[in-house]
Amino acid sequence: MSQRVFITGGASGLGRAIALRYAREGARVCIGDINPEQGANVEKEINDLGGTGYSVNCDVRRLTDLEKICKELEQKWGGVDLVVNNAGVASAGTIEDSTLTDWEWVLDINLLGVVRGCKAFTPLFKKQQAGAFVNVASMAGLMLAPLMSSYNVSKAGVIALSETLHQELRDFGIHTSCVCPAFFQTNLVASMRSDIAGIQQNVGKMMKRSNVTADKVADDIYRAVEEGNFWVLPHAKERRMWLVKRHAPQVFDWLMHQESKRWMKKMGGRA
Ligand SMILES: NC(=O)c1ccc[n+]([C@@H]2O[C@H](COP(=O)([O-])OP(=O)(O)OC[C@H]3O[C@@H](n4cnc5c(N)ncnc54)[C@H](O)[C@@H]3O)[C@@H](O)[C@H]2O)c1
């Protein structure tokens, strides 16, 4: 039986790479996105690779969209095996200059979008006594760099939600994975809201320089789900830093301070 996969934000970047990774395995892949033109292109790519693609309009800011898709997929496929809560946007700014409108926007999509995805599909997973959630957080939620408070909080929230559901749902046969990549190249900067001049270009350059690709992150996700792993930490250097944070917090604080000074200078924050 081919796997049945639903991915939010599947029309671009990581969501697309995950869709194509599962398509290569012959999976049935539904992508939900607010960008229907790009969604249709990815649907075709999925079909070309041997999967069965299906693109739907989905705004993760609306619980009703996710509930409707869940019902539709249950009717169409007889169930769903994997939900990837991936849709996300970026934000940056100092605490005093970031507006509450931008805080609400980023939390609504990045954090509540994942909450809604989990809420909408959990009843089906419980009925099936099987299913897996992959929640896309970020290294930004584990290593909290300055000038990124709203994005960091949204991603730390996704990590907290995922750790909670990992315990709450595992005895119902429901697996949870939490993905925490550092920078890799996608179209994420296009959505970035910030009043720091030039930050999109600077972040764009860092993404371009990354030796980790969206395909590698998608591969790590595929393997984690197969092996039943919770954490997906695709970047080796940041993975080591996270271990330092857990095992030697004072050393981590010193290293983070040095890194933060460089980061603020580069990003143009008023340090
Ligand atoms: N690229 C990176 O460096 C990086 C690093 C860590 C985590 N992430 C996370 O990876 C995830 C995917 O982002 P990406 O880097 O592929 O960016 P991307 O911009 O290429 O893709 C994001 C997709 O989400 C969709 N989307 C945005 N708002 C939506 C909404 N309200 N409802 C449904 N779809 C919506 C967009 O249309 C787009 O197709 C995000 O959660 C992001 O925070 C990215």
The ligand as an SDF file (V2000), in Angstrom:
LIG
                    3D

 44 48  0  0  0  0  0  0  0  0999 V2000
   14.7610   27.7590    4.9530 N   0  0  0  0  0  0  0  0  0  0  0  0
   15.3250   27.7500    6.1400 C   0  0  0  0  0  0  0  0  0  0  0  0
   16.4960   28.1740    6.3220 O   0  0  0  0  0  0  0  0  0  0  0  0
   14.5560   27.2110    7.3200 C   0  0  0  0  0  0  0  0  0  0  0  0
   15.2470   26.9200    8.4890 C   0  0  0  0  0  0  0  0  0  0  0  0
   14.5510   26.4130    9.5740 C   0  0  0  0  0  0  0  0  0  0  0  0
   13.1760   26.1650    9.4880 C   0  0  0  0  0  0  0  0  0  0  0  0
   12.5300   26.4670    8.3340 N   0  0  0  0  0  0  0  0  0  0  0  0
   11.0730   26.2100    8.2790 C   0  0  0  0  0  0  0  0  0  0  0  0
   10.7610   25.3990    7.1720 O   0  0  0  0  0  0  0  0  0  0  0  0
    9.3770   25.5640    6.8420 C   0  0  0  0  0  0  0  0  0  0  0  0
    9.2210   25.6910    5.3400 C   0  0  0  0  0  0  0  0  0  0  0  0
    9.7480   26.9400    4.9230 O   0  0  0  0  0  0  0  0  0  0  0  0
   10.6890   27.0910    3.6380 P   0  0  0  0  0  0  0  0  0  0  0  0
   12.0310   27.4710    4.1440 O   0  0  0  0  0  0  0  0  0  0  0  0
   10.5260   25.9190    2.7470 O   0  0  0  0  0  0  0  0  0  0  0  0
   10.0530   28.4360    3.0080 O   0  0  0  0  0  0  0  0  0  0  0  0
    9.2320   28.6840    1.6340 P   0  0  0  0  0  0  0  0  0  0  0  0
    8.8000   30.1020    1.7120 O   0  0  0  0  0  0  0  0  0  0  0  0
   10.0300   28.2470    0.4810 O   0  0  0  0  0  0  0  0  0  0  0  0
    7.9670   27.7340    1.7850 O   0  0  0  0  0  0  0  0  0  0  0  0
    6.9160   28.0140    2.6990 C   0  0  0  0  0  0  0  0  0  0  0  0
    5.5860   27.6070    2.0790 C   0  0  0  0  0  0  0  0  0  0  0  0
    4.5600   27.8540    3.0620 O   0  0  0  0  0  0  0  0  0  0  0  0
    3.4440   28.4380    2.3940 C   0  0  0  0  0  0  0  0  0  0  0  0
    2.6340   29.2050    3.3490 N   0  0  0  0  0  0  0  0  0  0  0  0
    2.9180   30.4180    3.9240 C   0  0  0  0  0  0  0  0  0  0  0  0
    1.8890   30.8000    4.6930 N   0  0  0  0  0  0  0  0  0  0  0  0
    0.9420   29.8190    4.6100 C   0  0  0  0  0  0  0  0  0  0  0  0
   -0.3470   29.6440    5.1860 C   0  0  0  0  0  0  0  0  0  0  0  0
   -0.8990   30.5890    5.9750 N   0  0  0  0  0  0  0  0  0  0  0  0
   -1.0400   28.5060    4.9100 N   0  0  0  0  0  0  0  0  0  0  0  0
   -0.5070   27.5840    4.0680 C   0  0  0  0  0  0  0  0  0  0  0  0
    0.6830   27.7080    3.4750 N   0  0  0  0  0  0  0  0  0  0  0  0
    1.4110   28.8100    3.7530 C   0  0  0  0  0  0  0  0  0  0  0  0
    4.0690   29.3340    1.3200 C   0  0  0  0  0  0  0  0  0  0  0  0
    3.1510   29.6730    0.2980 O   0  0  0  0  0  0  0  0  0  0  0  0
    5.2150   28.4530    0.8450 C   0  0  0  0  0  0  0  0  0  0  0  0
    4.7870   27.6040   -0.2010 O   0  0  0  0  0  0  0  0  0  0  0  0
    8.9230   26.8070    7.6270 C   0  0  0  0  0  0  0  0  0  0  0  0
    8.1690   26.3960    8.7550 O   0  0  0  0  0  0  0  0  0  0  0  0
   10.2250   27.4570    8.0630 C   0  0  0  0  0  0  0  0  0  0  0  0
   10.0770   28.2180    9.2320 O   0  0  0  0  0  0  0  0  0  0  0  0
   13.1870   26.9660    7.2540 C   0  0  0  0  0  0  0  0  0  0  0  0
  1  2  1  0
  2  3  2  0
  2  4  1  0
  4  5  1  0
  4 44  2  0
  5  6  2  0
  6  7  1  0
  7  8  2  0
  8  9  1  0
  8 44  1  0
  9 10  1  0
  9 42  1  0
 10 11  1  0
 11 12  1  0
 11 40  1  0
 12 13  1  0
 13 14  1  0
 14 15  2  0
 14 16  1  0
 14 17  1  0
 17 18  1  0
 18 19  2  0
 18 20  1  0
 18 21  1  0
 21 22  1  0
 22 23  1  0
 23 24  1  0
 23 38  1  0
 24 25  1  0
 25 26  1  0
 25 36  1  0
 26 27  1  0
 26 35  1  0
 27 28  2  0
 28 29  1  0
 29 30  1  0
 29 35  2  0
 30 31  1  0
 30 32  2  0
 32 33  1  0
 33 34  2  0
 34 35  1  0
 36 37  1  0
 36 38  1  0
 38 39  1  0
 40 41  1  0
 40 42  1  0
 42 43  1  0
M  CHG  2   8   1  16  -1
M  END
$$$$
